[in-house]
Amino acid sequence: MPKEDLYQDLETERLLLRKIALTDRNSIWEMFANYDYYKLYYPEKYEKIENLLISMAYWHVLYERGNFFLWGITIKGERKVIGMFLIHSVDTVTNSCDLSCIIHPEYVNKGYATEALNRVLRFAIETLGYSRVYACVVNGNLSSERVLQKAGMIVDCTAHEVFSTADGEKCAAKRYMFVKKLKED
């Protein structure tokens, strides 16, 4: 990864992907208020908003260090964060990374995850120069699988008990890999 900070806000036709600010705490708290919904997307269990604020303060430190690729997903012209996208698990040997996304339950099945994924994939390949991009989906999460498939990702492997929730539940997952030319937004 280059020393210069390559983070940038990303735009699509309907969305702005931007840095998360402490002022976003209420909309992010809404997203994480139902642990049963998000436990398969995000490893932390936030029982109080104060716990979330600690994570958000840490994200801000990481933004300041540079090359921290966590975006709050917003609808253009609106301030509310309706989801989050993260590039993580960077592997310099294989020149690859993983992506994770969560969308607020009120905004699923509207194409926002697909639109954001296509833009983040393009950024990961064209700007960051990764040759492979992966994403894991818990078995049975068919809507997330469809999002990955629409973006041109295919199943790389299926594993047993690769994901543990904050309460210790073990989940099997499929690992998807980006393998073809990026689609336009």
Rosetta constraint file for C-alpha pairs under 8 A:
AtomPair CA 1 CA 92 HARMONIC 7.84 0.50
AtomPair CA 1 CA 128 HARMONIC 7.65 0.50
AtomPair CA 2 CA 6 HARMONIC 7.96 0.50
AtomPair CA 4 CA 66 HARMONIC 7.58 0.50
AtomPair CA 4 CA 67 HARMONIC 7.77 0.50
AtomPair CA 5 CA 66 HARMONIC 4.87 0.50
AtomPair CA 5 CA 67 HARMONIC 5.02 0.50
AtomPair CA 6 CA 66 HARMONIC 7.52 0.50
AtomPair CA 6 CA 67 HARMONIC 5.76 0.50
AtomPair CA 6 CA 127 HARMONIC 7.72 0.50
AtomPair CA 6 CA 128 HARMONIC 7.49 0.50
AtomPair CA 7 CA 66 HARMONIC 7.07 0.50
AtomPair CA 7 CA 67 HARMONIC 5.54 0.50
AtomPair CA 7 CA 68 HARMONIC 6.73 0.50
AtomPair CA 7 CA 69 HARMONIC 6.24 0.50
AtomPair CA 8 CA 18 HARMONIC 7.60 0.50
AtomPair CA 9 CA 16 HARMONIC 7.16 0.50
AtomPair CA 9 CA 17 HARMONIC 5.56 0.50
AtomPair CA 9 CA 18 HARMONIC 4.71 0.50
AtomPair CA 9 CA 19 HARMONIC 7.06 0.50
AtomPair CA 9 CA 71 HARMONIC 7.69 0.50
AtomPair CA 10 CA 16 HARMONIC 5.92 0.50
AtomPair CA 10 CA 17 HARMONIC 4.94 0.50
AtomPair CA 10 CA 18 HARMONIC 6.66 0.50
AtomPair CA 10 CA 119 HARMONIC 7.14 0.50
AtomPair CA 10 CA 120 HARMONIC 7.72 0.50
AtomPair CA 11 CA 15 HARMONIC 5.72 0.50
AtomPair CA 11 CA 16 HARMONIC 4.63 0.50
AtomPair CA 11 CA 17 HARMONIC 6.12 0.50
AtomPair CA 11 CA 119 HARMONIC 7.45 0.50
AtomPair CA 12 CA 16 HARMONIC 6.54 0.50
AtomPair CA 12 CA 115 HARMONIC 6.91 0.50
AtomPair CA 12 CA 116 HARMONIC 7.22 0.50
AtomPair CA 12 CA 119 HARMONIC 6.83 0.50
AtomPair CA 12 CA 185 HARMONIC 6.43 0.50
AtomPair CA 13 CA 185 HARMONIC 7.24 0.50
AtomPair CA 14 CA 75 HARMONIC 5.95 0.50
AtomPair CA 14 CA 76 HARMONIC 5.75 0.50
AtomPair CA 15 CA 73 HARMONIC 6.79 0.50
AtomPair CA 15 CA 74 HARMONIC 5.67 0.50
AtomPair CA 15 CA 75 HARMONIC 4.58 0.50
AtomPair CA 15 CA 76 HARMONIC 5.03 0.50
AtomPair CA 15 CA 112 HARMONIC 7.67 0.50
AtomPair CA 15 CA 115 HARMONIC 7.89 0.50
AtomPair CA 15 CA 116 HARMONIC 7.35 0.50
AtomPair CA 16 CA 73 HARMONIC 6.09 0.50
AtomPair CA 16 CA 74 HARMONIC 5.28 0.50
AtomPair CA 16 CA 75 HARMONIC 6.12 0.50
AtomPair CA 16 CA 76 HARMONIC 5.54 0.50
AtomPair CA 17 CA 71 HARMONIC 5.31 0.50
AtomPair CA 17 CA 72 HARMONIC 5.46 0.50
AtomPair CA 17 CA 73 HARMONIC 4.61 0.50
AtomPair CA 17 CA 74 HARMONIC 6.19 0.50
AtomPair CA 17 CA 116 HARMONIC 7.68 0.50
AtomPair CA 18 CA 71 HARMONIC 4.97 0.50
AtomPair CA 18 CA 72 HARMONIC 5.26 0.50
AtomPair CA 18 CA 73 HARMONIC 6.67 0.50
AtomPair CA 18 CA 74 HARMONIC 7.73 0.50
AtomPair CA 19 CA 63 HARMONIC 7.98 0.50
AtomPair CA 19 CA 70 HARMONIC 6.75 0.50
AtomPair CA 19 CA 71 HARMONIC 5.17 0.50
AtomPair CA 19 CA 72 HARMONIC 5.88 0.50
AtomPair CA 20 CA 24 HARMONIC 6.52 0.50
AtomPair CA 20 CA 56 HARMONIC 7.84 0.50
AtomPair CA 20 CA 60 HARMONIC 7.86 0.50
AtomPair CA 20 CA 70 HARMONIC 7.59 0.50
AtomPair CA 20 CA 71 HARMONIC 6.31 0.50
AtomPair CA 20 CA 72 HARMONIC 5.26 0.50
AtomPair CA 21 CA 25 HARMONIC 7.61 0.50
AtomPair CA 21 CA 56 HARMONIC 7.62 0.50
AtomPair CA 21 CA 60 HARMONIC 7.46 0.50
AtomPair CA 22 CA 53 HARMONIC 7.49 0.50
AtomPair CA 22 CA 56 HARMONIC 6.54 0.50
AtomPair CA 22 CA 57 HARMONIC 7.35 0.50
AtomPair CA 24 CA 28 HARMONIC 6.21 0.50
AtomPair CA 24 CA 80 HARMONIC 7.03 0.50
AtomPair CA 24 CA 81 HARMONIC 6.68 0.50
AtomPair CA 25 CA 29 HARMONIC 5.82 0.50
AtomPair CA 25 CA 52 HARMONIC 7.79 0.50
AtomPair CA 25 CA 53 HARMONIC 7.10 0.50
AtomPair CA 25 CA 56 HARMONIC 7.96 0.50
AtomPair CA 26 CA 30 HARMONIC 6.20 0.50
AtomPair CA 27 CA 31 HARMONIC 6.55 0.50
AtomPair CA 27 CA 80 HARMONIC 5.91 0.50
AtomPair CA 27 CA 81 HARMONIC 5.70 0.50
AtomPair CA 27 CA 82 HARMONIC 7.24 0.50
AtomPair CA 28 CA 32 HARMONIC 6.40 0.50
AtomPair CA 28 CA 81 HARMONIC 6.49 0.50
AtomPair CA 28 CA 82 HARMONIC 7.71 0.50
AtomPair CA 28 CA 83 HARMONIC 7.81 0.50
AtomPair CA 29 CA 33 HARMONIC 5.76 0.50
AtomPair CA 29 CA 49 HARMONIC 6.53 0.50
AtomPair CA 29 CA 52 HARMONIC 7.28 0.50
AtomPair CA 30 CA 34 HARMONIC 7.91 0.50
AtomPair CA 30 CA 104 HARMONIC 7.75 0.50
AtomPair CA 31 CA 38 HARMONIC 7.76 0.50
AtomPair CA 31 CA 82 HARMONIC 7.65 0.50
AtomPair CA 31 CA 83 HARMONIC 7.62 0.50
AtomPair CA 31 CA 103 HARMONIC 7.58 0.50
AtomPair CA 31 CA 104 HARMONIC 5.03 0.50
AtomPair CA 31 CA 105 HARMONIC 7.30 0.50
AtomPair CA 32 CA 38 HARMONIC 6.45 0.50
AtomPair CA 32 CA 46 HARMONIC 6.94 0.50
AtomPair CA 33 CA 46 HARMONIC 7.70 0.50
AtomPair CA 34 CA 38 HARMONIC 6.66 0.50
AtomPair CA 35 CA 39 HARMONIC 5.44 0.50
AtomPair CA 35 CA 45 HARMONIC 6.88 0.50
AtomPair CA 35 CA 46 HARMONIC 7.80 0.50
AtomPair CA 37 CA 105 HARMONIC 7.89 0.50
AtomPair CA 38 CA 42 HARMONIC 6.08 0.50
AtomPair CA 38 CA 102 HARMONIC 7.59 0.50
AtomPair CA 39 CA 43 HARMONIC 6.46 0.50
AtomPair CA 39 CA 44 HARMONIC 7.79 0.50
AtomPair CA 39 CA 45 HARMONIC 7.44 0.50
AtomPair CA 39 CA 165 HARMONIC 5.89 0.50
AtomPair CA 39 CA 166 HARMONIC 7.29 0.50
AtomPair CA 40 CA 138 HARMONIC 6.78 0.50
AtomPair CA 40 CA 165 HARMONIC 6.67 0.50
AtomPair CA 41 CA 100 HARMONIC 7.60 0.50
AtomPair CA 41 CA 101 HARMONIC 7.21 0.50
AtomPair CA 41 CA 102 HARMONIC 6.21 0.50
AtomPair CA 42 CA 102 HARMONIC 7.78 0.50
AtomPair CA 42 CA 165 HARMONIC 7.91 0.50
AtomPair CA 43 CA 164 HARMONIC 7.50 0.50
AtomPair CA 43 CA 165 HARMONIC 5.71 0.50
AtomPair CA 43 CA 166 HARMONIC 5.69 0.50
AtomPair CA 44 CA 165 HARMONIC 7.92 0.50
AtomPair CA 44 CA 166 HARMONIC 5.95 0.50
AtomPair CA 45 CA 166 HARMONIC 5.76 0.50
AtomPair CA 46 CA 51 HARMONIC 5.77 0.50
AtomPair CA 46 CA 52 HARMONIC 6.00 0.50
AtomPair CA 47 CA 51 HARMONIC 7.06 0.50
AtomPair CA 48 CA 52 HARMONIC 7.03 0.50
AtomPair CA 49 CA 53 HARMONIC 6.22 0.50
AtomPair CA 50 CA 54 HARMONIC 6.42 0.50
AtomPair CA 51 CA 55 HARMONIC 6.70 0.50
AtomPair CA 52 CA 56 HARMONIC 6.18 0.50
AtomPair CA 53 CA 57 HARMONIC 6.08 0.50
AtomPair CA 54 CA 58 HARMONIC 6.34 0.50
AtomPair CA 55 CA 59 HARMONIC 6.19 0.50
AtomPair CA 56 CA 60 HARMONIC 6.32 0.50
AtomPair CA 57 CA 61 HARMONIC 6.52 0.50
AtomPair CA 58 CA 62 HARMONIC 6.34 0.50
AtomPair CA 59 CA 63 HARMONIC 6.19 0.50
AtomPair CA 60 CA 64 HARMONIC 6.31 0.50
AtomPair CA 61 CA 65 HARMONIC 6.41 0.50
AtomPair CA 62 CA 66 HARMONIC 6.47 0.50
AtomPair CA 62 CA 67 HARMONIC 7.98 0.50
AtomPair CA 62 CA 68 HARMONIC 5.87 0.50
AtomPair CA 63 CA 67 HARMONIC 7.04 0.50
AtomPair CA 63 CA 68 HARMONIC 5.39 0.50
AtomPair CA 63 CA 69 HARMONIC 7.94 0.50
AtomPair CA 68 CA 87 HARMONIC 7.95 0.50
AtomPair CA 69 CA 85 HARMONIC 7.99 0.50
AtomPair CA 69 CA 86 HARMONIC 5.70 0.50
AtomPair CA 69 CA 87 HARMONIC 5.43 0.50
AtomPair CA 69 CA 88 HARMONIC 7.67 0.50
AtomPair CA 70 CA 84 HARMONIC 7.00 0.50
AtomPair CA 70 CA 85 HARMONIC 5.66 0.50
AtomPair CA 70 CA 86 HARMONIC 4.40 0.50
AtomPair CA 70 CA 87 HARMONIC 6.63 0.50
AtomPair CA 71 CA 84 HARMONIC 5.54 0.50
AtomPair CA 71 CA 85 HARMONIC 5.16 0.50
AtomPair CA 71 CA 86 HARMONIC 6.43 0.50
AtomPair CA 72 CA 81 HARMONIC 5.63 0.50
AtomPair CA 72 CA 82 HARMONIC 7.40 0.50
AtomPair CA 72 CA 83 HARMONIC 5.93 0.50
AtomPair CA 72 CA 84 HARMONIC 4.60 0.50
AtomPair CA 72 CA 85 HARMONIC 6.64 0.50
AtomPair CA 73 CA 81 HARMONIC 5.43 0.50
AtomPair CA 73 CA 82 HARMONIC 5.61 0.50
AtomPair CA 73 CA 83 HARMONIC 4.86 0.50
AtomPair CA 73 CA 84 HARMONIC 5.45 0.50
AtomPair CA 73 CA 85 HARMONIC 7.21 0.50
AtomPair CA 73 CA 116 HARMONIC 7.67 0.50
AtomPair CA 74 CA 78 HARMONIC 6.50 0.50
AtomPair CA 74 CA 79 HARMONIC 6.42 0.50
AtomPair CA 74 CA 80 HARMONIC 5.99 0.50
AtomPair CA 74 CA 81 HARMONIC 4.88 0.50
AtomPair CA 74 CA 82 HARMONIC 5.67 0.50
AtomPair CA 74 CA 83 HARMONIC 7.24 0.50
AtomPair CA 75 CA 79 HARMONIC 7.55 0.50
AtomPair CA 75 CA 80 HARMONIC 7.64 0.50
AtomPair CA 75 CA 81 HARMONIC 7.92 0.50
AtomPair CA 75 CA 82 HARMONIC 7.64 0.50
AtomPair CA 82 CA 103 HARMONIC 5.91 0.50
AtomPair CA 82 CA 104 HARMONIC 5.25 0.50
AtomPair CA 82 CA 107 HARMONIC 6.79 0.50
AtomPair CA 83 CA 101 HARMONIC 7.22 0.50
AtomPair CA 83 CA 102 HARMONIC 5.32 0.50
AtomPair CA 83 CA 103 HARMONIC 4.04 0.50
AtomPair CA 83 CA 104 HARMONIC 5.57 0.50
AtomPair CA 84 CA 101 HARMONIC 5.56 0.50
AtomPair CA 84 CA 102 HARMONIC 5.42 0.50
AtomPair CA 84 CA 103 HARMONIC 6.59 0.50
AtomPair CA 85 CA 99 HARMONIC 7.19 0.50
AtomPair CA 85 CA 100 HARMONIC 5.73 0.50
AtomPair CA 85 CA 101 HARMONIC 4.44 0.50
AtomPair CA 85 CA 102 HARMONIC 6.77 0.50
AtomPair CA 85 CA 116 HARMONIC 7.97 0.50
AtomPair CA 86 CA 99 HARMONIC 5.63 0.50
AtomPair CA 86 CA 100 HARMONIC 5.19 0.50
AtomPair CA 86 CA 101 HARMONIC 6.41 0.50
AtomPair CA 87 CA 97 HARMONIC 6.63 0.50
AtomPair CA 87 CA 98 HARMONIC 5.78 0.50
AtomPair CA 87 CA 99 HARMONIC 4.72 0.50
AtomPair CA 87 CA 100 HARMONIC 6.68 0.50
AtomPair CA 88 CA 97 HARMONIC 5.97 0.50
AtomPair CA 88 CA 98 HARMONIC 5.27 0.50
AtomPair CA 88 CA 99 HARMONIC 6.21 0.50
AtomPair CA 88 CA 100 HARMONIC 7.74 0.50
AtomPair CA 89 CA 97 HARMONIC 5.46 0.50
AtomPair CA 89 CA 98 HARMONIC 5.57 0.50
AtomPair CA 90 CA 95 HARMONIC 7.52 0.50
AtomPair CA 90 CA 96 HARMONIC 5.90 0.50
AtomPair CA 90 CA 97 HARMONIC 4.32 0.50
AtomPair CA 90 CA 98 HARMONIC 6.82 0.50
AtomPair CA 91 CA 95 HARMONIC 5.61 0.50
AtomPair CA 91 CA 96 HARMONIC 5.24 0.50
AtomPair CA 91 CA 97 HARMONIC 6.06 0.50
AtomPair CA 92 CA 96 HARMONIC 6.76 0.50
AtomPair CA 94 CA 132 HARMONIC 7.82 0.50
AtomPair CA 95 CA 129 HARMONIC 7.97 0.50
AtomPair CA 95 CA 130 HARMONIC 5.32 0.50
AtomPair CA 95 CA 131 HARMONIC 5.84 0.50
AtomPair CA 95 CA 132 HARMONIC 6.68 0.50
AtomPair CA 96 CA 130 HARMONIC 5.28 0.50
AtomPair CA 96 CA 131 HARMONIC 6.01 0.50
AtomPair CA 96 CA 132 HARMONIC 4.67 0.50
AtomPair CA 96 CA 133 HARMONIC 5.53 0.50
AtomPair CA 96 CA 134 HARMONIC 7.51 0.50
AtomPair CA 97 CA 130 HARMONIC 7.05 0.50
AtomPair CA 97 CA 132 HARMONIC 6.80 0.50
AtomPair CA 97 CA 133 HARMONIC 5.17 0.50
AtomPair CA 97 CA 134 HARMONIC 6.18 0.50
AtomPair CA 98 CA 133 HARMONIC 5.68 0.50
AtomPair CA 98 CA 134 HARMONIC 4.52 0.50
AtomPair CA 98 CA 135 HARMONIC 5.36 0.50
AtomPair CA 98 CA 136 HARMONIC 8.00 0.50
AtomPair CA 99 CA 133 HARMONIC 7.22 0.50
AtomPair CA 99 CA 134 HARMONIC 6.22 0.50
AtomPair CA 99 CA 135 HARMONIC 5.16 0.50
AtomPair CA 99 CA 136 HARMONIC 7.99 0.50
AtomPair CA 100 CA 135 HARMONIC 6.47 0.50
AtomPair CA 100 CA 136 HARMONIC 7.73 0.50
AtomPair CA 101 CA 113 HARMONIC 7.61 0.50
AtomPair CA 103 CA 107 HARMONIC 6.47 0.50
AtomPair CA 103 CA 108 HARMONIC 6.30 0.50
AtomPair CA 103 CA 113 HARMONIC 6.92 0.50
AtomPair CA 104 CA 108 HARMONIC 6.79 0.50
AtomPair CA 107 CA 112 HARMONIC 7.42 0.50
AtomPair CA 108 CA 112 HARMONIC 7.25 0.50
AtomPair CA 108 CA 113 HARMONIC 7.58 0.50
AtomPair CA 109 CA 143 HARMONIC 7.89 0.50
AtomPair CA 111 CA 115 HARMONIC 6.14 0.50
AtomPair CA 112 CA 116 HARMONIC 6.05 0.50
AtomPair CA 113 CA 117 HARMONIC 5.91 0.50
AtomPair CA 113 CA 147 HARMONIC 6.83 0.50
AtomPair CA 114 CA 118 HARMONIC 6.19 0.50
AtomPair CA 114 CA 147 HARMONIC 5.28 0.50
AtomPair CA 114 CA 148 HARMONIC 7.47 0.50
AtomPair CA 114 CA 150 HARMONIC 7.19 0.50
AtomPair CA 114 CA 151 HARMONIC 6.94 0.50
AtomPair CA 115 CA 119 HARMONIC 6.57 0.50
AtomPair CA 115 CA 185 HARMONIC 6.44 0.50
AtomPair CA 116 CA 120 HARMONIC 6.16 0.50
AtomPair CA 117 CA 121 HARMONIC 5.92 0.50
AtomPair CA 117 CA 147 HARMONIC 7.99 0.50
AtomPair CA 117 CA 148 HARMONIC 7.86 0.50
AtomPair CA 117 CA 151 HARMONIC 7.16 0.50
AtomPair CA 118 CA 122 HARMONIC 6.26 0.50
AtomPair CA 118 CA 151 HARMONIC 5.97 0.50
AtomPair CA 118 CA 182 HARMONIC 7.26 0.50
AtomPair CA 118 CA 183 HARMONIC 6.87 0.50
AtomPair CA 118 CA 184 HARMONIC 7.49 0.50
AtomPair CA 118 CA 185 HARMONIC 6.33 0.50
AtomPair CA 119 CA 123 HARMONIC 6.28 0.50
AtomPair CA 119 CA 185 HARMONIC 6.68 0.50
AtomPair CA 120 CA 124 HARMONIC 6.09 0.50
AtomPair CA 121 CA 125 HARMONIC 6.18 0.50
AtomPair CA 121 CA 133 HARMONIC 7.50 0.50
AtomPair CA 121 CA 182 HARMONIC 7.41 0.50
AtomPair CA 122 CA 126 HARMONIC 5.70 0.50
AtomPair CA 122 CA 127 HARMONIC 7.62 0.50
AtomPair CA 122 CA 182 HARMONIC 6.37 0.50
AtomPair CA 123 CA 127 HARMONIC 5.07 0.50
AtomPair CA 123 CA 128 HARMONIC 6.51 0.50
AtomPair CA 124 CA 128 HARMONIC 4.94 0.50
AtomPair CA 124 CA 129 HARMONIC 6.27 0.50
AtomPair CA 124 CA 130 HARMONIC 5.89 0.50
AtomPair CA 124 CA 133 HARMONIC 7.61 0.50
AtomPair CA 125 CA 129 HARMONIC 4.74 0.50
AtomPair CA 125 CA 130 HARMONIC 4.87 0.50
AtomPair CA 125 CA 131 HARMONIC 6.38 0.50
AtomPair CA 125 CA 132 HARMONIC 7.82 0.50
AtomPair CA 125 CA 133 HARMONIC 7.97 0.50
AtomPair CA 126 CA 130 HARMONIC 7.68 0.50
AtomPair CA 132 CA 177 HARMONIC 6.82 0.50
AtomPair CA 132 CA 178 HARMONIC 6.10 0.50
AtomPair CA 132 CA 179 HARMONIC 7.27 0.50
AtomPair CA 133 CA 177 HARMONIC 5.67 0.50
AtomPair CA 133 CA 178 HARMONIC 5.28 0.50
AtomPair CA 134 CA 175 HARMONIC 6.71 0.50
AtomPair CA 134 CA 176 HARMONIC 5.46 0.50
AtomPair CA 134 CA 177 HARMONIC 4.46 0.50
AtomPair CA 134 CA 178 HARMONIC 6.36 0.50
AtomPair CA 135 CA 175 HARMONIC 5.73 0.50
AtomPair CA 135 CA 176 HARMONIC 5.17 0.50
AtomPair CA 135 CA 177 HARMONIC 6.58 0.50
AtomPair CA 136 CA 173 HARMONIC 6.24 0.50
AtomPair CA 136 CA 174 HARMONIC 5.58 0.50
AtomPair CA 136 CA 175 HARMONIC 4.35 0.50
AtomPair CA 136 CA 176 HARMONIC 6.05 0.50
AtomPair CA 137 CA 141 HARMONIC 6.63 0.50
AtomPair CA 137 CA 144 HARMONIC 6.83 0.50
AtomPair CA 137 CA 145 HARMONIC 6.70 0.50
AtomPair CA 137 CA 173 HARMONIC 5.30 0.50
AtomPair CA 137 CA 174 HARMONIC 5.32 0.50
AtomPair CA 137 CA 175 HARMONIC 6.45 0.50
AtomPair CA 137 CA 176 HARMONIC 7.74 0.50
AtomPair CA 138 CA 163 HARMONIC 7.76 0.50
AtomPair CA 138 CA 171 HARMONIC 6.52 0.50
AtomPair CA 138 CA 172 HARMONIC 5.90 0.50
AtomPair CA 138 CA 173 HARMONIC 4.11 0.50
AtomPair CA 138 CA 174 HARMONIC 6.35 0.50
AtomPair CA 139 CA 171 HARMONIC 7.56 0.50
AtomPair CA 139 CA 172 HARMONIC 5.81 0.50
AtomPair CA 139 CA 173 HARMONIC 4.89 0.50
AtomPair CA 139 CA 174 HARMONIC 6.31 0.50
AtomPair CA 141 CA 145 HARMONIC 6.44 0.50
AtomPair CA 142 CA 146 HARMONIC 6.18 0.50
AtomPair CA 143 CA 147 HARMONIC 6.41 0.50
AtomPair CA 144 CA 148 HARMONIC 6.43 0.50
AtomPair CA 145 CA 149 HARMONIC 6.17 0.50
AtomPair CA 146 CA 150 HARMONIC 6.04 0.50
AtomPair CA 147 CA 151 HARMONIC 6.57 0.50
AtomPair CA 148 CA 152 HARMONIC 6.66 0.50
AtomPair CA 148 CA 153 HARMONIC 5.36 0.50
AtomPair CA 148 CA 154 HARMONIC 7.60 0.50
AtomPair CA 148 CA 176 HARMONIC 7.37 0.50
AtomPair CA 149 CA 153 HARMONIC 4.98 0.50
AtomPair CA 149 CA 154 HARMONIC 6.25 0.50
AtomPair CA 151 CA 182 HARMONIC 7.42 0.50
AtomPair CA 151 CA 183 HARMONIC 6.86 0.50
AtomPair CA 152 CA 178 HARMONIC 6.29 0.50
AtomPair CA 152 CA 179 HARMONIC 6.84 0.50
AtomPair CA 152 CA 180 HARMONIC 6.15 0.50
AtomPair CA 152 CA 181 HARMONIC 7.83 0.50
AtomPair CA 152 CA 182 HARMONIC 7.47 0.50
AtomPair CA 152 CA 183 HARMONIC 7.86 0.50
AtomPair CA 153 CA 176 HARMONIC 5.85 0.50
AtomPair CA 153 CA 177 HARMONIC 5.16 0.50
AtomPair CA 153 CA 178 HARMONIC 4.32 0.50
AtomPair CA 153 CA 179 HARMONIC 6.13 0.50
AtomPair CA 153 CA 180 HARMONIC 7.56 0.50
AtomPair CA 154 CA 176 HARMONIC 5.20 0.50
AtomPair CA 154 CA 177 HARMONIC 5.48 0.50
AtomPair CA 154 CA 178 HARMONIC 6.58 0.50
AtomPair CA 154 CA 179 HARMONIC 7.15 0.50
AtomPair CA 155 CA 174 HARMONIC 6.63 0.50
AtomPair CA 155 CA 175 HARMONIC 5.82 0.50
AtomPair CA 155 CA 176 HARMONIC 4.31 0.50
AtomPair CA 155 CA 177 HARMONIC 6.29 0.50
AtomPair CA 156 CA 174 HARMONIC 7.53 0.50
AtomPair CA 156 CA 175 HARMONIC 5.45 0.50
AtomPair CA 156 CA 176 HARMONIC 5.11 0.50
AtomPair CA 156 CA 177 HARMONIC 5.70 0.50
AtomPair CA 157 CA 174 HARMONIC 5.89 0.50
AtomPair CA 157 CA 175 HARMONIC 5.31 0.50
AtomPair CA 157 CA 176 HARMONIC 7.19 0.50
AtomPair CA 158 CA 172 HARMONIC 7.63 0.50
AtomPair CA 158 CA 173 HARMONIC 5.97 0.50
AtomPair CA 158 CA 174 HARMONIC 4.33 0.50
AtomPair CA 158 CA 175 HARMONIC 6.12 0.50
AtomPair CA 159 CA 172 HARMONIC 5.82 0.50
AtomPair CA 159 CA 173 HARMONIC 5.65 0.50
AtomPair CA 159 CA 174 HARMONIC 6.29 0.50
AtomPair CA 159 CA 175 HARMONIC 7.81 0.50
AtomPair CA 160 CA 171 HARMONIC 7.03 0.50
AtomPair CA 160 CA 172 HARMONIC 4.38 0.50
AtomPair CA 160 CA 173 HARMONIC 6.64 0.50
AtomPair CA 161 CA 170 HARMONIC 5.20 0.50
AtomPair CA 161 CA 171 HARMONIC 4.81 0.50
AtomPair CA 161 CA 172 HARMONIC 4.49 0.50
AtomPair CA 161 CA 173 HARMONIC 7.31 0.50
AtomPair CA 162 CA 170 HARMONIC 7.21 0.50
AtomPair CA 162 CA 171 HARMONIC 6.32 0.50
AtomPair CA 162 CA 172 HARMONIC 5.71 0.50
AtomPair CA 162 CA 173 HARMONIC 6.45 0.50
AtomPair CA 163 CA 170 HARMONIC 5.80 0.50
AtomPair CA 163 CA 171 HARMONIC 5.10 0.50
AtomPair CA 163 CA 172 HARMONIC 6.47 0.50
AtomPair CA 163 CA 173 HARMONIC 7.08 0.50
AtomPair CA 164 CA 168 HARMONIC 5.61 0.50
AtomPair CA 164 CA 169 HARMONIC 5.43 0.50
AtomPair CA 164 CA 170 HARMONIC 4.63 0.50
AtomPair CA 164 CA 171 HARMONIC 6.16 0.50
AtomPair CA 165 CA 169 HARMONIC 5.20 0.50
AtomPair CA 165 CA 170 HARMONIC 6.70 0.50
AtomPair CA 165 CA 171 HARMONIC 7.91 0.50
